[in-house]
Amino acid sequence: MDHALGYTHNDMGPLRLHRPLIRATRVQTLAIGSTVMIGLSLLMGTLVMAGAIGIMGMDAAHPPQLWLYSVCAIAVCGIGALALLAVFGTPGLLVVTLVFIGMAVPTAGATTPIEALPGF
């Protein structure tokens, strides 16, 4: 996205491409990125479902609902990351990493062993 808007260059082997700068606010960049993320979430959700159900033979009682859930989960994570990047700029990469890892550990059912907890 940043390459398409002219903010960064694109290295392709020995070639370095740089497009002219298109002036866009962070809100406009977020809107464009969110639109692209929704489109990619539709594609990726479909590919994951096709691979899991079609190729690997996963038993799914309600495939359309599972597809919708996976598409929404991909879109929400992607748009959430893009929003944090829009708010914090370049340091937003670290914020995104900390937030999503911080949310992933407890929601994945991971627990902290008693030995790893701080003493009282």
C-alpha positions in Angstrom: 0.0 0.0 0.0 2.8 2.4 0.9 4.5 1.7 -2.4 1.3 2.3 -4.4 0.9 5.7 -2.6 4.6 6.6 -3.3 5.7 6.7 0.4 8.2 3.8 0.0 10.2 2.2 -2.8 9.9 -1.3 -4.0 13.0 -3.4 -4.4 12.7 -6.2 -7.0 16.1 -7.8 -7.3 18.5 -5.2 -8.6 15.7 -2.9 -9.6 14.4 -0.2 -7.3 11.0 1.3 -8.2 9.7 4.5 -6.7 6.3 5.9 -7.7 5.4 9.6 -7.4 4.0 10.6 -4.1 0.2 10.7 -3.8 -0.8 13.0 -1.0 -3.1 11.1 1.3 -4.0 11.6 4.9 -3.7 8.7 7.4 -7.5 8.4 7.4 -7.5 8.0 3.7 -4.7 5.5 3.8 -6.5 3.6 6.5 -9.7 3.5 4.4 -7.8 2.2 1.4 -6.0 -0.4 3.4 -9.2 -1.5 5.1 -10.9 -2.0 1.7 -7.9 -4.0 0.5 -7.9 -6.0 3.7 -11.6 -6.9 3.4 -11.0 -8.1 -0.2 -8.0 -10.1 0.9 -9.9 -11.6 3.9 -12.6 -12.9 1.5 -9.9 -14.5 -0.6 -7.9 -15.9 2.3 -11.0 -17.2 4.1 -12.1 -19.0 1.0 -8.7 -20.5 0.4 -8.4 -21.7 4.0 -11.9 -23.2 3.9 -11.2 -24.9 0.5 -8.0 -26.3 1.9 -9.4 -27.5 5.2 -12.8 -28.8 4.0 -12.1 -29.6 0.4 -8.5 -30.9 0.3 -8.0 -32.2 3.9 -11.6 -33.4 4.4 -12.3 -31.5 7.7 -15.7 -32.3 9.1 -17.6 -29.0 9.3 -21.3 -29.0 10.3 -22.0 -25.5 9.0 -19.4 -24.5 6.3 -21.0 -21.1 5.4 -21.0 -19.9 9.0 -17.4 -21.1 9.5 -16.4 -19.3 6.3 -18.1 -16.1 7.5 -16.5 -16.4 10.9 -13.0 -16.9 9.4 -13.4 -14.0 6.9 -14.6 -11.7 9.8 -11.7 -12.8 12.0 -9.1 -12.1 9.3 -10.7 -8.8 8.5 -10.9 -7.6 12.1 -7.3 -8.6 12.8 -6.0 -6.9 9.7 -8.0 -3.7 10.1 -7.1 -3.6 13.8 -3.4 -3.8 12.8 -3.9 -1.1 10.2 -5.7 1.2 12.6 -2.9 0.9 15.2 -0.3 1.6 12.4 -2.4 4.7 11.4 -2.5 6.0 15.0 1.1 5.3 16.1 3.0 5.4 12.7 6.2 3.4 12.5 6.3 2.5 16.2 2.8 1.0 15.6 4.5 -2.1 14.4 5.8 -2.8 17.9 2.4 -1.9 19.4 0.6 -4.2 17.0 3.0 -7.0 17.9 2.5 -6.5 21.6 -1.2 -6.1 21.4 -1.9 -9.1 19.2 0.5 -11.4 21.1 -0.9 -10.1 24.4 -4.4 -11.0 23.2 -3.4 -14.3 21.5 -1.9 -16.0 24.5 -4.9 -15.9 26.9 -7.5 -16.4 24.2 -5.6 -19.5 22.9 -6.1 -21.1 26.3 -2.5 -20.8 27.2 -1.8 -20.6 30.9 1.2 -19.5 32.8 2.8 -22.2 35.0 3.0 -21.4 38.7 6.8 -21.4 38.5 6.7 -18.5 36.0 4.5 -16.3 38.2 6.2 -13.6 40.3 6.5 -14.4 44.0 4.6 -12.5 46.6 
